[in-house]
Amino acid sequence: MTISPQQAGFNRELIKEKHLNFDLLSDPGNRVAETYGLVHAIPEELKQVYLQFGIDLEKYNGDDSWTLPMPGRFIIDRSGVIRYAEVNPDYTVRPEPEEVIGILKELLP
């Protein structure tokens, strides 16, 4: 599952366009991300770069906050306990799938 501040309609378009086979939930106003302390504001100079590339967060997210959540991966057990957390402001840095699979296997009964 993935959570994005994009409006649900844009998420549905993305799922269809990219043939995604997992849930893409909408987090209006980054409320869930804010709960985890993951929200950051886009600086004005970067905002202009986004706009030059046609990325209009006001349009996609439905508000004028120009905020995004930091990329993170969480494994939460059925009791609601976070068993794994990895957050990195650099969206290109991601955990190896084997690492995450190993953690999931450890959680199996």
N, C-alpha and C positions, 0 to 999 in steps of 0.2 A: 504494500500500500504506500502511496505517496500523498503528501499533503502540500497544497500550493495555495498562495493567496489569490490566484486567478479566479475570476468568476466561473461558476459551474459550466456555463455555455462554452467558454473557451477551453475548459478542461475536456468537455465532451468532444469538441472538434479535434483536440490534440490526440485523444485516445483513438479516434477514428483515423486520423491522418497517419499516425505512427504505428497503428495496429498494436496498441498496447494491450497486454493481457493481465493487467493488474489494476486495482482501484486507484483513481486519482481524485482525492477529495479536495473540496474547496474550503479554505480557511479565510473567510472574509475579514478584512482588516488585520490579518495576522494575529488574531486573538489567541489561537493555540500556540503559535510560535512565541508570542509575548509571554505566555505562561511559563515557557521553558527558558526565557531570557535569550532568545535567538534572533530577535529582530534588530536589523541595522538600517539606518537611513542612507540612501544613496546621495553622495555629495553632488553639489550643483554641477561641477565640471564633468562628472561621470554621467549625470542625467542627460547632459547635452550629447554625449557620445551614444548613449542608449537611443536617444531620439534620432540621431543621424542614421542608426541602423534599423530604424522603424520599430523600435521597442518602446512602446508607450505604456508605462506601468499604470497611469491613470485609467487608460482605456481597458487594459486587461484585468486590473485588480478592482476597478470600480470605485477608487477613491484617489485623493490627491496627495497621499502621504509619501509616496516615493520611498517605501520601505520594502525590504525583502527579508525573508528568514535566511539565516546562515544554513548551509547544507549540513544535514545531520542524519545519522542512522541510529535507530534505537531498536533494541529487542526488549519487548515488554511481555512478561509472563502473564498467565491467566489471572494472577492475583493482582495485577497492576504494578508489579515491581519491575523497575528498569534493570535488566540484566546485562545490557551492553549499551554503551553510548559513545558515539564518535562524532565530533563536530569540528569542522574546519572551514574557516571563511573562504578558503580556496576551493571552489567547487570541482576543480580538476583532481584534487586529492581524495581518493576513495579507498575504503578498505578492500583488500583482496577477498573475492568470494569465498575462498577456502577458509579464511579467518571467520567470516560470519557463519558459514555452514558448521564449522567446528563448535562455535558457541551454541548454535541451535541444537546440535547433537548432544552437548553437555546438559541441556535443559530437558531432554527427553526422559520420561520416567523409566 
